[in-house]
Amino acid sequence: MPPPAPTSLAPVRSAELAGWGANRRVRCDLISPQRQEDVSKALLPAGVAPRGLGRSYGDCAVLAGGRVLELVGLNRYLSFDEERGLLCCEAGVSLSGIIRDFGPRGWFPMVTPGTKFVTVGGCIANDVHGKAHHSQGCFSASVRAMTLLLASGEVVPLSPEDDAELFWATFGGMGLLGVVLTATLQLRKIETTWFRQSAFPVANLEEMLRVLEEQDRAYPYSVATLDVFATGAALGRGVVSVGDPLSRADLPAGKDPLKISGPPRLVVPFDLPEWILNRATMRVGNWMIQTILRRAGGPGHYEGFFYPLDMIGHWNRGYGRRGFTQYQFVIPFEDGLRQMTRILDVILQAGELPFLNVLKRFGKEGKGHLSFPKEGYTLAIDFPIRSGTPALLKRLDGLVLDAGGRIYLGKDAFVEAETFRRMYPRLDAWLAIKARVDPSGVFRSDLGKRVGLSP
Ligand SMILES: Cc1cc2nc3c(=O)[nH]c(=O)nc-3n(C[C@H](O)[C@H](O)[C@H](O)COP(=O)(O)OP(=O)(O)OC[C@H]3O[C@@H](n4cnc5c(N)ncnc54)[C@H](O)[C@@H]3O)c2cc1C
């Protein structure tokens, strides 16, 4: 196949791309528009996949043999209403940029995932959630309006008042309805960039779920971490950690109230050999739990509180050349203890070296048709890719379906179309909107093909 002709505005280059899990590396034609008006010129009838900072774990921001639009060059702030904290920006702006530029002025992103190296466009496409989902909802709760470039080349303004159907379908729409060019975000007023933290060691899963429920009533931020080596009666042993923002009055003397962190001090320079991982996995989980317990009680800076993994640049290389996946699912509260026990038993007996994990309670389902969170328990757990991983994940999909749950596309690289369909009851409504705004499937991705969201 001859290489695609470059546009007059940005060169097209061949690149090997993957998600953060580096579990599917594919060759794509990468183009990086620098201005909003260049994006429509980069669309191709044969299909394009939008991409932000590539922090989704699987294949949602790649298109094997096709064109990928890297949108990080759209990184301008367009206006800021300092009174109300309303920021209008291009969609390639990152949360780390917003924190760097608006943190010192007393504003922070309203909702943030566990890394700040994500773009606003990526946060909308996955309708990302954070440690405060139970109290504050998904990223969509902070978006007041956006502009979307459609397959036709038209740019449409969207908000809860302007084409509400398309507005909501774009959250969790995986970049397959159009390119988000700009967004108006409500930022959060903060007195400090510090948090009060507490941690509660728990002996088993039943206690973990109970403590999470109690603490969710008291604290806006909560997560739990399991010790994956605890089985039998100790299954679910671990720690619940919670927090809330520290006021200036409560901040210990000597701390800079609006301190902003710099780039990571440690970087993993290349894919590490797998034997290092095999040894490390024995320790990392327990190290995490000990660290959480040690830090509890003291004030925690947002960097460690929200983004502990951002402290090591390219930590994903630690999983070796075959990469890893993060399996994240949610199951309803009802019968949750029994269902979660079943799922954990299967995970822990599979011998697949589960690594980092996070368990929490989600609050109410949002309005995005394919938005992942809904009321229930969610567990995210990393697996290095091994020969048995796909079979294990398929088995887990079955258990999650049985429990009335679903998995998160932002982390996924394996789920099959039929399983996905059964997990997302509003899929047909979303597909009708896709047919309305992108009938020939200009916006597509490897994930879209795999799960039936795009050609
Ligand atoms: C360490 C770590 C922790 C994480 N923690 C969480 C968490 O707590 N909660 C959570 O929800 N997620 C979490 N994630 C996942 C991450 O927040 C999401 O995958 C996020 O969408 C990535 O944003 P990105 O800019 O890297 O987008 P990419 O990964 O590059 O793309 C993601 C999707 O957005 C689409 N897209 C990107 N830009 C645009 C645009 N301008 N217009 C239209 N579509 C676009 C792409 O097509 C793709 O479908 C975590 C990831 C990591 C690596």
The ligand as an SDF file (V2000), in Angstrom:
LIG
                    3D

 53 58  0  0  0  0  0  0  0  0999 V2000
   -1.8290    5.3970   35.7210 C   0  0  0  0  0  0  0  0  0  0  0  0
   -3.2090    5.4960   35.1280 C   0  0  0  0  0  0  0  0  0  0  0  0
   -4.2720    5.6930   35.9830 C   0  0  0  0  0  0  0  0  0  0  0  0
   -5.5780    5.7920   35.4450 C   0  0  0  0  0  0  0  0  0  0  0  0
   -6.5970    5.9770   36.3180 N   0  0  0  0  0  0  0  0  0  0  0  0
   -7.8510    6.0870   35.8420 C   0  0  0  0  0  0  0  0  0  0  0  0
   -8.9390    6.3160   36.7190 C   0  0  0  0  0  0  0  0  0  0  0  0
   -8.7690    6.4190   37.9380 O   0  0  0  0  0  0  0  0  0  0  0  0
  -10.1730    6.4640   36.1830 N   0  0  0  0  0  0  0  0  0  0  0  0
  -10.3870    6.4060   34.8280 C   0  0  0  0  0  0  0  0  0  0  0  0
  -11.5350    6.5730   34.3850 O   0  0  0  0  0  0  0  0  0  0  0  0
   -9.3690    6.1900   33.9650 N   0  0  0  0  0  0  0  0  0  0  0  0
   -8.1140    6.0290   34.4430 C   0  0  0  0  0  0  0  0  0  0  0  0
   -7.0660    5.8350   33.5720 N   0  0  0  0  0  0  0  0  0  0  0  0
   -7.3500    5.8030   32.1470 C   0  0  0  0  0  0  0  0  0  0  0  0
   -7.2830    7.2070   31.5210 C   0  0  0  0  0  0  0  0  0  0  0  0
   -7.7550    8.1900   32.4190 O   0  0  0  0  0  0  0  0  0  0  0  0
   -8.2100    7.2580   30.3200 C   0  0  0  0  0  0  0  0  0  0  0  0
   -7.9290    6.1890   29.4700 O   0  0  0  0  0  0  0  0  0  0  0  0
   -8.1320    8.5790   29.5360 C   0  0  0  0  0  0  0  0  0  0  0  0
   -9.1730    8.5710   28.5940 O   0  0  0  0  0  0  0  0  0  0  0  0
   -6.8160    8.7450   28.7940 C   0  0  0  0  0  0  0  0  0  0  0  0
   -6.7820   10.0220   28.1810 O   0  0  0  0  0  0  0  0  0  0  0  0
   -5.7680   10.2820   26.9750 P   0  0  0  0  0  0  0  0  0  0  0  0
   -5.6870   11.7390   26.7150 O   0  0  0  0  0  0  0  0  0  0  0  0
   -4.4860    9.5950   27.2350 O   0  0  0  0  0  0  0  0  0  0  0  0
   -6.5550    9.6130   25.7780 O   0  0  0  0  0  0  0  0  0  0  0  0
   -6.1490    8.3750   24.8460 P   0  0  0  0  0  0  0  0  0  0  0  0
   -5.8570    7.2110   25.7000 O   0  0  0  0  0  0  0  0  0  0  0  0
   -5.1320    8.7840   23.8590 O   0  0  0  0  0  0  0  0  0  0  0  0
   -7.5480    8.1510   24.1090 O   0  0  0  0  0  0  0  0  0  0  0  0
   -8.6480    7.7090   24.8540 C   0  0  0  0  0  0  0  0  0  0  0  0
   -9.9190    7.8060   24.0220 C   0  0  0  0  0  0  0  0  0  0  0  0
  -10.1920    9.1730   23.7930 O   0  0  0  0  0  0  0  0  0  0  0  0
  -10.3830    9.4240   22.4280 C   0  0  0  0  0  0  0  0  0  0  0  0
   -9.9610   10.8140   22.2260 N   0  0  0  0  0  0  0  0  0  0  0  0
   -8.8050   11.3900   22.6210 C   0  0  0  0  0  0  0  0  0  0  0  0
   -8.8240   12.7080   22.3230 N   0  0  0  0  0  0  0  0  0  0  0  0
  -10.0210   12.9440   21.7330 C   0  0  0  0  0  0  0  0  0  0  0  0
  -10.6360   14.1170   21.2020 C   0  0  0  0  0  0  0  0  0  0  0  0
  -10.0490   15.3090   21.2360 N   0  0  0  0  0  0  0  0  0  0  0  0
  -11.8630   13.9900   20.6480 N   0  0  0  0  0  0  0  0  0  0  0  0
  -12.4860   12.7930   20.6140 C   0  0  0  0  0  0  0  0  0  0  0  0
  -11.9570   11.6690   21.1120 N   0  0  0  0  0  0  0  0  0  0  0  0
  -10.7370   11.7540   21.6640 C   0  0  0  0  0  0  0  0  0  0  0  0
   -9.5810    8.3510   21.7270 C   0  0  0  0  0  0  0  0  0  0  0  0
  -10.0750    8.0700   20.4400 O   0  0  0  0  0  0  0  0  0  0  0  0
   -9.7880    7.1640   22.6540 C   0  0  0  0  0  0  0  0  0  0  0  0
  -10.9860    6.5130   22.3620 O   0  0  0  0  0  0  0  0  0  0  0  0
   -5.7760    5.7260   34.0490 C   0  0  0  0  0  0  0  0  0  0  0  0
   -4.6880    5.5370   33.1880 C   0  0  0  0  0  0  0  0  0  0  0  0
   -3.4190    5.4210   33.7290 C   0  0  0  0  0  0  0  0  0  0  0  0
   -2.2610    5.2230   32.7880 C   0  0  0  0  0  0  0  0  0  0  0  0
  1  2  1  0
  2  3  1  0
  2 52  2  0
  3  4  2  0
  4  5  1  0
  4 50  1  0
  5  6  2  0
  6  7  1  0
  6 13  1  0
  7  8  2  0
  7  9  1  0
  9 10  1  0
 10 11  2  0
 10 12  1  0
 12 13  2  0
 13 14  1  0
 14 15  1  0
 14 50  1  0
 15 16  1  0
 16 17  1  0
 16 18  1  0
 18 19  1  0
 18 20  1  0
 20 21  1  0
 20 22  1  0
 22 23  1  0
 23 24  1  0
 24 25  2  0
 24 26  1  0
 24 27  1  0
 27 28  1  0
 28 29  2  0
 28 30  1  0
 28 31  1  0
 31 32  1  0
 32 33  1  0
 33 34  1  0
 33 48  1  0
 34 35  1  0
 35 36  1  0
 35 46  1  0
 36 37  1  0
 36 45  1  0
 37 38  2  0
 38 39  1  0
 39 40  1  0
 39 45  2  0
 40 41  1  0
 40 42  2  0
 42 43  1  0
 43 44  2  0
 44 45  1  0
 46 47  1  0
 46 48  1  0
 48 49  1  0
 50 51  2  0
 51 52  1  0
 52 53  1  0
M  END
$$$$
